[in-house]
Amino acid sequence: MREDLEQLKQQIPLLDYLQRRNWAGCRIGACGELVGLCPLHQDTRPSFYVNDRKNLFYCHGCQRGGDLIRFVELSEHLSFRESVACLKQDLVMVADAALLAKTVAFYQLQLHRCSEAVRYLRHRGLRDPDLIAELGLGYAPGGNLRRHLADFGYSFDVLLRTGLINHQGRDAFCRRVIFPCCQQGCVINLYGRSIGTAFPHRLLPRSKGALFAWDAVSAFSSVILVEGLFDVAVLWQAGFRNTTCAIGTHLTPVQWSQLCDQPGRVVYIAFDQDSNQAGQKAARLLAGRLQSAGLRGRIVRLPQGQDPNSYFADGATASDFLACIEHAESL
Ligand SMILES: [Zn+2]
């Protein structure tokens, strides 16, 4: 365990980790030290020191310091165990980001070649070509990804490990619309929605990562949380840019701490209004949890049987949805 942790810290140098999160430091002296603004408190004069050789940090402002794991505990408000899990995920993310970016680019090209995929998007109420490009949507027709990626030197084993192909070498995503899930500019997972008869939802076998598009949504003091990526897409299209999604009703510890990173934030929970009440039950539980954490959870009710995507696909307008938001209930 101890050796594992040492290895993890060597594999992710503290400075690299900080720089990927846009920390900028100036080198001072020749001892591998850098100084910059502290990411852990409201800093006005640079008081955060990083020792690049020892992989340690110390802030003279908030008087906190330690190694990479300690930094993740403090910055993400996670336990020690959760921080280690988060870093392991970070490692996979960096290793596979280039491969997944190439995969996404390939699927994006396929989208415009497959009329059935474009028809499917229209059927789900997605019409805006700029938004489709912005979200990086693609289409996996199935049957040709491995050959394409082999041209870039990716081996069978690497593709199998990432879950892009199965043991027979066939594409894992087949006849699916693909949404790339990004975090700090890296593609860290792919969500594929079947347009045929296969099971509707599919992710690569790894963490679903951060809240969707959190880099852009986190600035809002009120956010709309939905279950699915098609819900996000139609709400963005209708102008509700403060919409995000955990892909499902369950939030991972990282997603939960993201949602809580602004005290007093209002979270409009717009889960599916399904007949078995699963979405509404999950919404009530989450609203209660948010309330206890000092946030304001509001439950958005849609007409029976609808989710935000189907509501818009059936002709609802932005002002119809706004009315639902205005009538959202607190617990
Ligand atoms: Zn500090």
py3Dmol code that shows the C-alpha trace and the ligand (Angstrom):
import py3Dmol

protein = """\
ATOM      1  CA  MET A   1       0.000   0.000   0.000  1.00  0.00           C
ATOM      2  CA  ARG A   2       2.743   2.424   1.063  1.00  0.00           C
ATOM      3  CA  GLU A   3       4.817   1.589  -2.015  1.00  0.00           C
ATOM      4  CA  ASP A   4       1.717   1.957  -4.171  1.00  0.00           C
ATOM      5  CA  LEU A   5       1.239   5.481  -2.862  1.00  0.00           C
ATOM      6  CA  GLU A   6       4.895   6.399  -3.424  1.00  0.00           C
ATOM      7  CA  GLN A   7       4.635   5.090  -6.969  1.00  0.00           C
ATOM      8  CA  LEU A   8       1.421   7.044  -7.561  1.00  0.00           C
ATOM      9  CA  LYS A   9       3.084  10.275  -6.395  1.00  0.00           C
ATOM     10  CA  GLN A  10       6.059   9.647  -8.684  1.00  0.00           C
ATOM     11  CA  GLN A  11       3.780   8.974 -11.632  1.00  0.00           C
ATOM     12  CA  ILE A  12       1.924  12.261 -11.122  1.00  0.00           C
ATOM     13  CA  PRO A  13       4.441  14.978 -10.221  1.00  0.00           C
ATOM     14  CA  LEU A  14       2.769  17.613  -8.021  1.00  0.00           C
ATOM     15  CA  LEU A  15       3.814  20.438 -10.346  1.00  0.00           C
ATOM     16  CA  ASP A  16       2.307  18.697 -13.414  1.00  0.00           C
ATOM     17  CA  TYR A  17      -0.928  18.159 -11.516  1.00  0.00           C
ATOM     18  CA  LEU A  18      -1.105  21.847 -10.514  1.00  0.00           C
ATOM     19  CA  GLN A  19      -0.230  23.102 -13.977  1.00  0.00           C
ATOM     20  CA  ARG A  20      -2.955  20.986 -15.573  1.00  0.00           C
ATOM     21  CA  ARG A  21      -5.295  22.932 -13.285  1.00  0.00           C
ATOM     22  CA  ASN A  22      -3.887  26.224 -14.562  1.00  0.00           C
ATOM     23  CA  TRP A  23      -1.650  27.004 -11.596  1.00  0.00           C
ATOM     24  CA  ALA A  24       1.138  29.370 -12.629  1.00  0.00           C
ATOM     25  CA  GLY A  25       4.298  29.687 -10.544  1.00  0.00           C
ATOM     26  CA  CYS A  26       7.604  31.520 -10.898  1.00  0.00           C
ATOM     27  CA  ARG A  27      10.884  29.713 -10.317  1.00  0.00           C
ATOM     28  CA  ILE A  28      12.940  31.079  -7.455  1.00  0.00           C
ATOM     29  CA  GLY A  29      16.573  30.107  -6.982  1.00  0.00           C
ATOM     30  CA  ALA A  30      18.082  26.923  -8.273  1.00  0.00           C
ATOM     31  CA  CYS A  31      16.635  24.487  -5.743  1.00  0.00           C
ATOM     32  CA  GLY A  32      13.558  23.497  -7.728  1.00  0.00           C
ATOM     33  CA  GLU A  33      11.257  25.888  -5.873  1.00  0.00           C
ATOM     34  CA  LEU A  34       8.353  27.820  -7.405  1.00  0.00           C
ATOM     35  CA  VAL A  35       5.990  30.361  -5.927  1.00  0.00           C
ATOM     36  CA  GLY A  36       2.522  31.489  -7.023  1.00  0.00           C
ATOM     37  CA  LEU A  37      -0.984  32.314  -5.813  1.00  0.00           C
ATOM     38  CA  CYS A  38      -2.478  29.748  -3.448  1.00  0.00           C
ATOM     39  CA  PRO A  39      -5.275  27.632  -5.007  1.00  0.00           C
ATOM     40  CA  LEU A  40      -6.537  26.747  -1.493  1.00  0.00           C
ATOM     41  CA  HIS A  41      -7.417  30.208  -0.183  1.00  0.00           C
ATOM     42  CA  GLN A  42      -8.223  33.696  -1.542  1.00  0.00           C
ATOM     43  CA  ASP A  43      -4.645  34.765  -2.147  1.00  0.00           C
ATOM     44  CA  THR A  44      -3.609  38.259  -3.243  1.00  0.00           C
ATOM     45  CA  ARG A  45       0.181  37.963  -2.927  1.00  0.00           C
ATOM     46  CA  PRO A  46       1.927  34.779  -4.038  1.00  0.00           C
ATOM     47  CA  SER A  47       2.344  32.675  -0.916  1.00  0.00           C
ATOM     48  CA  PHE A  48       2.076  29.129  -2.268  1.00  0.00           C
ATOM     49  CA  TYR A  49       5.448  27.374  -2.602  1.00  0.00           C
ATOM     50  CA  VAL A  50       6.030  24.183  -4.548  1.00  0.00           C
ATOM     51  CA  ASN A  51       9.212  22.162  -4.330  1.00  0.00           C
ATOM     52  CA  ASP A  52       9.509  20.417  -7.656  1.00  0.00           C
ATOM     53  CA  ARG A  53      12.239  18.029  -6.444  1.00  0.00           C
ATOM     54  CA  LYS A  54      10.619  16.941  -3.208  1.00  0.00           C
ATOM     55  CA  ASN A  55       7.069  17.010  -4.666  1.00  0.00           C
ATOM     56  CA  LEU A  56       5.801  19.041  -1.720  1.00  0.00           C
ATOM     57  CA  PHE A  57       3.879  22.284  -1.258  1.00  0.00           C
ATOM     58  CA  TYR A  58       3.483  24.809   1.524  1.00  0.00           C
ATOM     59  CA  CYS A  59       1.348  27.947   1.752  1.00  0.00           C
ATOM     60  CA  HIS A  60       2.495  30.748   4.052  1.00  0.00           C
ATOM     61  CA  GLY A  61      -0.979  32.312   3.820  1.00  0.00           C
ATOM     62  CA  CYS A  62      -3.199  29.453   5.001  1.00  0.00           C
ATOM     63  CA  GLN A  63      -0.315  27.531   6.576  1.00  0.00           C
ATOM     64  CA  ARG A  64      -1.154  24.270   4.929  1.00  0.00           C
ATOM     65  CA  GLY A  65       1.245  21.964   3.189  1.00  0.00           C
ATOM     66  CA  GLY A  66       2.079  18.405   2.261  1.00  0.00           C
ATOM     67  CA  ASP A  67       2.231  16.110  -0.727  1.00  0.00           C
ATOM     68  CA  LEU A  68       0.021  15.599  -3.757  1.00  0.00           C
ATOM     69  CA  ILE A  69      -2.546  13.482  -1.896  1.00  0.00           C
ATOM     70  CA  ARG A  70      -2.848  16.123   0.828  1.00  0.00           C
ATOM     71  CA  PHE A  71      -3.345  18.757  -1.863  1.00  0.00           C
ATOM     72  CA  VAL A  72      -6.199  16.770  -3.434  1.00  0.00           C
ATOM     73  CA  GLU A  73      -7.815  16.256  -0.003  1.00  0.00           C
ATOM     74  CA  LEU A  74      -7.765  20.021   0.602  1.00  0.00           C
ATOM     75  CA  SER A  75      -8.662  21.261  -2.872  1.00  0.00           C
ATOM     76  CA  GLU A  76     -11.383  18.719  -3.687  1.00  0.00           C
ATOM     77  CA  HIS A  77     -12.675  18.283  -0.104  1.00  0.00           C
ATOM     78  CA  LEU A  78     -12.217  14.527  -0.293  1.00  0.00           C
ATOM     79  CA  SER A  79     -11.119  11.921   2.236  1.00  0.00           C
ATOM     80  CA  PHE A  80      -7.678  10.330   1.957  1.00  0.00           C
ATOM     81  CA  ARG A  81      -9.112   7.220   0.265  1.00  0.00           C
ATOM     82  CA  GLU A  82     -11.250   9.249  -2.129  1.00  0.00           C
ATOM     83  CA  SER A  83      -8.233  11.391  -3.006  1.00  0.00           C
ATOM     84  CA  VAL A  84      -6.140   8.343  -3.880  1.00  0.00           C
ATOM     85  CA  ALA A  85      -8.986   7.004  -6.041  1.00  0.00           C
ATOM     86  CA  CYS A  86      -9.293  10.400  -7.708  1.00  0.00           C
ATOM     87  CA  LEU A  87      -5.543  10.446  -8.496  1.00  0.00           C
ATOM     88  CA  LYS A  88      -5.618   6.934  -9.932  1.00  0.00           C
ATOM     89  CA  GLN A  89      -8.374   8.116 -12.213  1.00  0.00           C
ATOM     90  CA  ASP A  90      -6.285  11.157 -13.111  1.00  0.00           C
ATOM     91  CA  LEU A  91      -3.448   8.844 -14.140  1.00  0.00           C
ATOM     92  CA  VAL A  92      -5.660   6.839 -16.478  1.00  0.00           C
ATOM     93  CA  MET A  93      -7.115  10.081 -17.798  1.00  0.00           C
ATOM     94  CA  VAL A  94      -3.739  11.486 -18.827  1.00  0.00           C
ATOM     95  CA  ALA A  95      -2.524   8.199 -20.307  1.00  0.00           C
ATOM     96  CA  ASP A  96      -5.605   7.705 -22.495  1.00  0.00           C
ATOM     97  CA  ALA A  97      -6.561  11.291 -23.319  1.00  0.00           C
ATOM     98  CA  ALA A  98      -4.816  11.353 -26.713  1.00  0.00           C
ATOM     99  CA  LEU A  99      -6.322   8.031 -27.760  1.00  0.00           C
ATOM    100  CA  LEU A 100      -9.824   9.106 -26.762  1.00  0.00           C
ATOM    101  CA  ALA A 101      -9.415  12.458 -28.528  1.00  0.00           C
ATOM    102  CA  LYS A 102      -8.510  10.605 -31.759  1.00  0.00           C
ATOM    103  CA  THR A 103     -11.524   8.342 -31.279  1.00  0.00           C
ATOM    104  CA  VAL A 104     -13.835  11.319 -30.809  1.00  0.00           C
ATOM    105  CA  ALA A 105     -12.475  13.045 -33.941  1.00  0.00           C
ATOM    106  CA  PHE A 106     -13.118   9.867 -35.921  1.00  0.00           C
ATOM    107  CA  TYR A 107     -16.682   9.541 -34.628  1.00  0.00           C
ATOM    108  CA  GLN A 108     -17.348  13.215 -35.382  1.00  0.00           C
ATOM    109  CA  LEU A 109     -16.449  12.626 -39.038  1.00  0.00           C
ATOM    110  CA  GLN A 110     -18.768   9.602 -39.187  1.00  0.00           C
ATOM    111  CA  LEU A 111     -21.722  11.590 -37.859  1.00  0.00           C
ATOM    112  CA  HIS A 112     -22.002  13.670 -41.007  1.00  0.00           C
ATOM    113  CA  ARG A 113     -21.706  10.587 -43.219  1.00  0.00           C
ATOM    114  CA  CYS A 114     -24.587   8.717 -41.577  1.00  0.00           C
ATOM    115  CA  SER A 115     -28.025  10.067 -42.327  1.00  0.00           C
ATOM    116  CA  GLU A 116     -29.623   7.697 -39.771  1.00  0.00           C
ATOM    117  CA  ALA A 117     -27.572   9.363 -37.010  1.00  0.00           C
ATOM    118  CA  VAL A 118     -28.485  12.891 -38.104  1.00  0.00           C
ATOM    119  CA  ARG A 119     -32.148  11.820 -38.321  1.00  0.00           C
ATOM    120  CA  TYR A 120     -31.900  10.395 -34.805  1.00  0.00           C
ATOM    121  CA  LEU A 121     -30.558  13.687 -33.401  1.00  0.00           C
ATOM    122  CA  ARG A 122     -33.404  15.570 -35.064  1.00  0.00           C
ATOM    123  CA  HIS A 123     -35.880  13.084 -33.585  1.00  0.00           C
ATOM    124  CA  ARG A 124     -34.400  13.835 -30.115  1.00  0.00           C
ATOM    125  CA  GLY A 125     -34.934  17.555 -30.734  1.00  0.00           C
ATOM    126  CA  LEU A 126     -31.296  18.473 -31.465  1.00  0.00           C
ATOM    127  CA  ARG A 127     -31.123  20.741 -34.483  1.00  0.00           C
ATOM    128  CA  ASP A 128     -28.432  23.356 -33.908  1.00  0.00           C
ATOM    129  CA  PRO A 129     -25.316  22.345 -35.908  1.00  0.00           C
ATOM    130  CA  ASP A 130     -23.109  24.748 -33.910  1.00  0.00           C
ATOM    131  CA  LEU A 131     -24.170  23.129 -30.642  1.00  0.00           C
ATOM    132  CA  ILE A 132     -23.660  19.632 -32.072  1.00  0.00           C
ATOM    133  CA  ALA A 133     -20.104  20.692 -32.998  1.00  0.00           C
ATOM    134  CA  GLU A 134     -19.531  22.408 -29.641  1.00  0.00           C
ATOM    135  CA  LEU A 135     -20.556  19.293 -27.704  1.00  0.00           C
ATOM    136  CA  GLY A 136     -18.267  17.246 -29.959  1.00  0.00           C
ATOM    137  CA  LEU A 137     -21.058  14.805 -30.826  1.00  0.00           C
ATOM    138  CA  GLY A 138     -20.159  11.898 -33.041  1.00  0.00           C
ATOM    139  CA  TYR A 139     -21.507   8.633 -34.318  1.00  0.00           C
ATOM    140  CA  ALA A 140     -20.068   5.143 -34.009  1.00  0.00           C
ATOM    141  CA  PRO A 141     -21.317   3.100 -36.974  1.00  0.00           C
ATOM    142  CA  GLY A 142     -19.359   0.068 -35.697  1.00  0.00           C
ATOM    143  CA  GLY A 143     -16.831  -2.093 -37.444  1.00  0.00           C
ATOM    144  CA  ASN A 144     -14.039   0.279 -38.394  1.00  0.00           C
ATOM    145  CA  LEU A 145     -12.510   1.965 -35.342  1.00  0.00           C
ATOM    146  CA  ARG A 146      -9.685  -0.541 -34.791  1.00  0.00           C
ATOM    147  CA  ARG A 147      -8.314  -0.188 -38.318  1.00  0.00           C
ATOM    148  CA  HIS A 148      -8.402   3.597 -38.048  1.00  0.00           C
ATOM    149  CA  LEU A 149      -6.574   3.685 -34.697  1.00  0.00           C
ATOM    150  CA  ALA A 150      -4.027   1.060 -35.798  1.00  0.00           C
ATOM    151  CA  ASP A 151      -2.841   3.642 -38.362  1.00  0.00           C
ATOM    152  CA  PHE A 152      -1.833   5.820 -35.388  1.00  0.00           C
ATOM    153  CA  GLY A 153       0.096   2.939 -33.820  1.00  0.00           C
ATOM    154  CA  TYR A 154      -2.425   1.900 -31.152  1.00  0.00           C
ATOM    155  CA  SER A 155      -2.160  -1.815 -30.426  1.00  0.00           C
ATOM    156  CA  PHE A 156      -4.988  -4.292 -30.000  1.00  0.00           C
ATOM    157  CA  ASP A 157      -4.130  -4.563 -26.270  1.00  0.00           C
ATOM    158  CA  VAL A 158      -4.356  -0.818 -25.631  1.00  0.00           C
ATOM    159  CA  LEU A 159      -7.732  -0.588 -27.373  1.00  0.00           C
ATOM    160  CA  LEU A 160      -8.979  -3.624 -25.446  1.00  0.00           C
ATOM    161  CA  ARG A 161      -7.789  -2.171 -22.109  1.00  0.00           C
ATOM    162  CA  THR A 162      -9.592   1.118 -22.704  1.00  0.00           C
ATOM    163  CA  GLY A 163     -12.720  -0.810 -23.641  1.00  0.00           C
ATOM    164  CA  LEU A 164     -12.999   0.663 -27.144  1.00  0.00           C
ATOM    165  CA  ILE A 165     -13.017  -2.855 -28.634  1.00  0.00           C
ATOM    166  CA  ASN A 166     -13.984  -6.273 -27.276  1.00  0.00           C
ATOM    167  CA  HIS A 167     -11.924  -9.486 -27.182  1.00  0.00           C
ATOM    168  CA  GLN A 168     -12.959 -10.306 -30.743  1.00  0.00           C
ATOM    169  CA  GLY A 169     -11.602  -6.924 -31.871  1.00  0.00           C
ATOM    170  CA  ARG A 170     -15.068  -5.560 -32.625  1.00  0.00           C
ATOM    171  CA  ASP A 171     -16.022  -1.976 -31.790  1.00  0.00           C
ATOM    172  CA  ALA A 172     -17.579  -1.638 -28.334  1.00  0.00           C
ATOM    173  CA  PHE A 173     -19.684   1.264 -29.584  1.00  0.00           C
ATOM    174  CA  CYS A 174     -21.865   0.238 -32.496  1.00  0.00           C
ATOM    175  CA  ARG A 175     -24.763   2.267 -33.896  1.00  0.00           C
ATOM    176  CA  ARG A 176     -24.460   4.779 -31.063  1.00  0.00           C
ATOM    177  CA  VAL A 177     -24.420   8.561 -30.860  1.00  0.00           C
ATOM    178  CA  ILE A 178     -21.272   9.488 -28.939  1.00  0.00           C
ATOM    179  CA  PHE A 179     -20.909  12.276 -26.380  1.00  0.00           C
ATOM    180  CA  PRO A 180     -17.320  12.940 -25.237  1.00  0.00           C
ATOM    181  CA  CYS A 181     -17.074  13.606 -21.479  1.00  0.00           C
ATOM    182  CA  CYS A 182     -14.266  16.069 -20.843  1.00  0.00           C
ATOM    183  CA  GLN A 183     -12.439  17.306 -17.778  1.00  0.00           C
ATOM    184  CA  GLN A 184      -9.809  20.065 -17.824  1.00  0.00           C
ATOM    185  CA  GLY A 185      -9.672  19.820 -21.595  1.00  0.00           C
ATOM    186  CA  CYS A 186      -9.085  16.038 -21.652  1.00  0.00           C
ATOM    187  CA  VAL A 187     -11.569  13.469 -22.936  1.00  0.00           C
ATOM    188  CA  ILE A 188     -11.935  11.055 -20.022  1.00  0.00           C
ATOM    189  CA  ASN A 189     -14.895   8.927 -21.028  1.00  0.00           C
ATOM    190  CA  LEU A 190     -17.324   8.395 -23.871  1.00  0.00           C
ATOM    191  CA  TYR A 191     -21.060   7.990 -23.533  1.00  0.00           C
ATOM    192  CA  GLY A 192     -22.788   6.152 -26.345  1.00  0.00           C
ATOM    193  CA  ARG A 193     -26.562   6.242 -26.865  1.00  0.00           C
ATOM    194  CA  SER A 194     -27.859   3.375 -28.937  1.00  0.00           C
ATOM    195  CA  ILE A 195     -30.021   4.369 -31.883  1.00  0.00           C
ATOM    196  CA  GLY A 196     -31.005   0.743 -32.484  1.00  0.00           C
ATOM    197  CA  THR A 197     -32.291  -2.049 -30.290  1.00  0.00           C
ATOM    198  CA  ALA A 198     -29.163  -2.497 -28.104  1.00  0.00           C
ATOM    199  CA  PHE A 199     -29.171  -1.428 -24.434  1.00  0.00           C
ATOM    200  CA  PRO A 200     -29.599   2.375 -24.603  1.00  0.00           C
ATOM    201  CA  HIS A 201     -26.706   3.576 -22.425  1.00  0.00           C
ATOM    202  CA  ARG A 202     -23.030   2.704 -22.577  1.00  0.00           C
ATOM    203  CA  LEU A 203     -19.899   4.207 -21.019  1.00  0.00           C
ATOM    204  CA  LEU A 204     -16.306   2.999 -21.229  1.00  0.00           C
ATOM    205  CA  PRO A 205     -15.451   0.844 -18.164  1.00  0.00           C
ATOM    206  CA  ARG A 206     -13.918   3.619 -16.057  1.00  0.00           C
ATOM    207  CA  SER A 207     -15.104   6.455 -13.855  1.00  0.00           C
ATOM    208  CA  LYS A 208     -17.766   8.664 -15.415  1.00  0.00           C
ATOM    209  CA  GLY A 209     -15.584  11.568 -14.268  1.00  0.00           C
ATOM    210  CA  ALA A 210     -16.626  15.075 -13.347  1.00  0.00           C
ATOM    211  CA  LEU A 211     -20.055  16.647 -13.755  1.00  0.00           C
ATOM    212  CA  PHE A 212     -20.633  17.216 -17.457  1.00  0.00           C
ATOM    213  CA  ALA A 213     -18.998  20.417 -18.778  1.00  0.00           C
ATOM    214  CA  TRP A 214     -18.303  21.507 -15.200  1.00  0.00           C
ATOM    215  CA  ASP A 215     -15.444  23.775 -16.323  1.00  0.00           C
ATOM    216  CA  ALA A 216     -18.097  25.978 -17.960  1.00  0.00           C
ATOM    217  CA  VAL A 217     -21.063  25.434 -15.615  1.00  0.00           C
ATOM    218  CA  SER A 218     -19.289  25.865 -12.246  1.00  0.00           C
ATOM    219  CA  ALA A 219     -19.341  29.672 -12.540  1.00  0.00           C
ATOM    220  CA  PHE A 220     -23.162  29.774 -12.175  1.00  0.00           C
ATOM    221  CA  SER A 221     -24.690  30.336  -8.739  1.00  0.00           C
ATOM    222  CA  SER A 222     -27.754  28.359  -9.799  1.00  0.00           C
ATOM    223  CA  VAL A 223     -27.450  25.178 -11.832  1.00  0.00           C
ATOM    224  CA  ILE A 224     -29.856  22.698 -13.385  1.00  0.00           C
ATOM    225  CA  LEU A 225     -28.982  19.050 -12.776  1.00  0.00           C
ATOM    226  CA  VAL A 226     -30.453  16.493 -15.192  1.00  0.00           C
ATOM    227  CA  GLU A 227     -30.085  12.716 -15.633  1.00  0.00           C
ATOM    228  CA  GLY A 228     -28.957  12.396 -19.223  1.00  0.00           C
ATOM    229  CA  LEU A 229     -26.745  14.034 -21.826  1.00  0.00           C
ATOM    230  CA  PHE A 230     -29.615  14.516 -24.287  1.00  0.00           C
ATOM    231  CA  ASP A 231     -31.343  16.498 -21.525  1.00  0.00           C
ATOM    232  CA  VAL A 232     -28.230  18.698 -21.271  1.00  0.00           C
ATOM    233  CA  ALA A 233     -28.082  19.115 -25.047  1.00  0.00           C
ATOM    234  CA  VAL A 234     -31.688  20.333 -25.500  1.00  0.00           C
ATOM    235  CA  LEU A 235     -31.461  22.630 -22.473  1.00  0.00           C
ATOM    236  CA  TRP A 236     -28.248  24.217 -23.750  1.00  0.00           C
ATOM    237  CA  GLN A 237     -29.948  24.589 -27.122  1.00  0.00           C
ATOM    238  CA  ALA A 238     -32.833  26.397 -25.409  1.00  0.00           C
ATOM    239  CA  GLY A 239     -30.372  28.765 -23.700  1.00  0.00           C
ATOM    240  CA  PHE A 240     -30.095  27.084 -20.265  1.00  0.00           C
ATOM    241  CA  ARG A 241     -26.302  27.006 -20.259  1.00  0.00           C
ATOM    242  CA  ASN A 242     -26.189  26.376 -16.522  1.00  0.00           C
ATOM    243  CA  THR A 243     -27.264  22.753 -17.061  1.00  0.00           C
ATOM    244  CA  THR A 244     -25.057  19.849 -16.063  1.00  0.00           C
ATOM    245  CA  CYS A 245     -25.426  16.118 -15.577  1.00  0.00           C
ATOM    246  CA  ALA A 246     -23.930  13.284 -13.515  1.00  0.00           C
ATOM    247  CA  ILE A 247     -25.010  10.673 -16.131  1.00  0.00           C
ATOM    248  CA  GLY A 248     -27.677   8.974 -14.048  1.00  0.00           C
ATOM    249  CA  THR A 249     -29.107   9.981 -10.690  1.00  0.00           C
ATOM    250  CA  HIS A 250     -26.104   8.865  -8.625  1.00  0.00           C
ATOM    251  CA  LEU A 251     -23.321  11.384  -7.949  1.00  0.00           C
ATOM    252  CA  THR A 252     -19.733  10.198  -7.394  1.00  0.00           C
ATOM    253  CA  PRO A 253     -17.820  11.814  -4.464  1.00  0.00           C
ATOM    254  CA  VAL A 254     -15.985  14.070  -6.939  1.00  0.00           C
ATOM    255  CA  GLN A 255     -19.237  15.160  -8.611  1.00  0.00           C
ATOM    256  CA  TRP A 256     -20.816  15.801  -5.217  1.00  0.00           C
ATOM    257  CA  SER A 257     -17.919  17.994  -4.068  1.00  0.00           C
ATOM    258  CA  GLN A 258     -18.113  19.930  -7.355  1.00  0.00           C
ATOM    259  CA  LEU A 259     -21.804  20.650  -6.860  1.00  0.00           C
ATOM    260  CA  CYS A 260     -21.038  21.880  -3.328  1.00  0.00           C
ATOM    261  CA  ASP A 261     -18.106  24.108  -4.264  1.00  0.00           C
ATOM    262  CA  GLN A 262     -20.219  27.284  -4.000  1.00  0.00           C
ATOM    263  CA  PRO A 263     -22.071  27.710  -0.674  1.00  0.00           C
ATOM    264  CA  GLY A 264     -25.709  28.710  -1.079  1.00  0.00           C
ATOM    265  CA  ARG A 265     -25.863  27.548  -4.693  1.00  0.00           C
ATOM    266  CA  VAL A 266     -29.372  26.744  -5.951  1.00  0.00           C
ATOM    267  CA  VAL A 267     -29.583  23.331  -7.615  1.00  0.00           C
ATOM    268  CA  TYR A 268     -32.681  22.702  -9.763  1.00  0.00           C
ATOM    269  CA  ILE A 269     -33.033  18.942  -9.991  1.00  0.00           C
ATOM    270  CA  ALA A 270     -34.830  18.080 -13.236  1.00  0.00           C
ATOM    271  CA  PHE A 271     -34.789  14.277 -13.213  1.00  0.00           C
ATOM    272  CA  ASP A 272     -37.069  12.072 -15.282  1.00  0.00           C
ATOM    273  CA  GLN A 273     -40.755  12.136 -14.375  1.00  0.00           C
ATOM    274  CA  ASP A 274     -41.039   8.382 -14.942  1.00  0.00           C
ATOM    275  CA  SER A 275     -44.022   6.245 -14.026  1.00  0.00           C
ATOM    276  CA  ASN A 276     -42.153   4.183 -11.392  1.00  0.00           C
ATOM    277  CA  GLN A 277     -41.183   7.437  -9.601  1.00  0.00           C
ATOM    278  CA  ALA A 278     -37.475   6.409  -9.517  1.00  0.00           C
ATOM    279  CA  GLY A 279     -36.317   9.791 -10.811  1.00  0.00           C
ATOM    280  CA  GLN A 280     -38.520  11.713  -8.380  1.00  0.00           C
ATOM    281  CA  LYS A 281     -37.441   9.579  -5.428  1.00  0.00           C
ATOM    282  CA  ALA A 282     -33.778  10.195  -6.286  1.00  0.00           C
ATOM    283  CA  ALA A 283     -34.496  13.929  -6.674  1.00  0.00           C
ATOM    284  CA  ARG A 284     -36.046  14.149  -3.191  1.00  0.00           C
ATOM    285  CA  LEU A 285     -33.107  12.301  -1.603  1.00  0.00           C
ATOM    286  CA  LEU A 286     -30.604  14.562  -3.359  1.00  0.00           C
ATOM    287  CA  ALA A 287     -32.504  17.724  -2.431  1.00  0.00           C
ATOM    288  CA  GLY A 288     -32.350  16.654   1.229  1.00  0.00           C
ATOM    289  CA  ARG A 289     -28.620  16.008   1.012  1.00  0.00           C
ATOM    290  CA  LEU A 290     -28.040  19.393  -0.632  1.00  0.00           C
ATOM    291  CA  GLN A 291     -30.067  21.118   2.055  1.00  0.00           C
ATOM    292  CA  SER A 292     -27.905  19.524   4.788  1.00  0.00           C
ATOM    293  CA  ALA A 293     -24.761  20.662   2.970  1.00  0.00           C
ATOM    294  CA  GLY A 294     -25.875  24.305   2.968  1.00  0.00           C
ATOM    295  CA  LEU A 295     -27.120  24.423  -0.633  1.00  0.00           C
ATOM    296  CA  ARG A 296     -30.650  24.947  -1.862  1.00  0.00           C
ATOM    297  CA  GLY A 297     -32.145  21.956  -3.656  1.00  0.00           C
ATOM    298  CA  ARG A 298     -35.270  22.533  -5.766  1.00  0.00           C
ATOM    299  CA  ILE A 299     -37.271  19.757  -7.412  1.00  0.00           C
ATOM    300  CA  VAL A 300     -38.481  20.530 -10.936  1.00  0.00           C
ATOM    301  CA  ARG A 301     -41.676  18.765 -11.962  1.00  0.00           C
ATOM    302  CA  LEU A 302     -42.303  17.991 -15.609  1.00  0.00           C
ATOM    303  CA  PRO A 303     -45.524  16.570 -17.068  1.00  0.00           C
ATOM    304  CA  GLN A 304     -46.019  12.845 -16.274  1.00  0.00           C
ATOM    305  CA  GLY A 305     -43.797  10.539 -18.320  1.00  0.00           C
ATOM    306  CA  GLN A 306     -41.481  13.307 -19.530  1.00  0.00           C
ATOM    307  CA  ASP A 307     -37.804  14.054 -19.091  1.00  0.00           C
ATOM    308  CA  PRO A 308     -36.316  17.394 -20.192  1.00  0.00           C
ATOM    309  CA  ASN A 309     -35.310  15.906 -23.541  1.00  0.00           C
ATOM    310  CA  SER A 310     -38.695  14.431 -24.422  1.00  0.00           C
ATOM    311  CA  TYR A 311     -40.412  17.590 -23.132  1.00  0.00           C
ATOM    312  CA  PHE A 312     -38.550  19.738 -25.657  1.00  0.00           C
ATOM    313  CA  ALA A 313     -38.713  17.100 -28.413  1.00  0.00           C
ATOM    314  CA  ASP A 314     -42.527  17.162 -27.965  1.00  0.00           C
ATOM    315  CA  GLY A 315     -42.551  20.896 -28.627  1.00  0.00           C
ATOM    316  CA  ALA A 316     -42.042  22.609 -25.257  1.00  0.00           C
ATOM    317  CA  THR A 317     -40.367  26.009 -25.436  1.00  0.00           C
ATOM    318  CA  ALA A 318     -37.780  27.734 -23.256  1.00  0.00           C
ATOM    319  CA  SER A 319     -40.558  29.666 -21.491  1.00  0.00           C
ATOM    320  CA  ASP A 320     -42.470  26.420 -20.772  1.00  0.00           C
ATOM    321  CA  PHE A 321     -39.371  25.058 -19.058  1.00  0.00           C
ATOM    322  CA  LEU A 322     -38.754  28.342 -17.289  1.00  0.00           C
ATOM    323  CA  ALA A 323     -42.262  28.056 -15.827  1.00  0.00           C
ATOM    324  CA  CYS A 324     -41.340  24.588 -14.467  1.00  0.00           C
ATOM    325  CA  ILE A 325     -38.179  26.095 -12.921  1.00  0.00           C
ATOM    326  CA  GLU A 326     -40.189  28.915 -11.331  1.00  0.00           C
ATOM    327  CA  HIS A 327     -42.594  26.378  -9.816  1.00  0.00           C
ATOM    328  CA  ALA A 328     -39.818  24.103  -8.559  1.00  0.00           C
ATOM    329  CA  GLU A 329     -40.437  22.888  -5.007  1.00  0.00           C
ATOM    330  CA  SER A 330     -38.155  22.927  -2.050  1.00  0.00           C
ATOM    331  CA  LEU A 331     -38.438  20.106   0.474  1.00  0.00           C
TER     332      LEU A 331
END
"""
ligand_1 = """\
1
ZN
Zn -3.085 29.108 1.046
"""
view = py3Dmol.view(width=600, height=400)
view.addModel(protein, "pdb")
view.setStyle({"model": 0}, {"cartoon": {"style": "trace"}})
view.addModel(ligand_1, "xyz")
view.setStyle({"model": 1}, {"stick": {}})
view.zoomTo()
view.show()
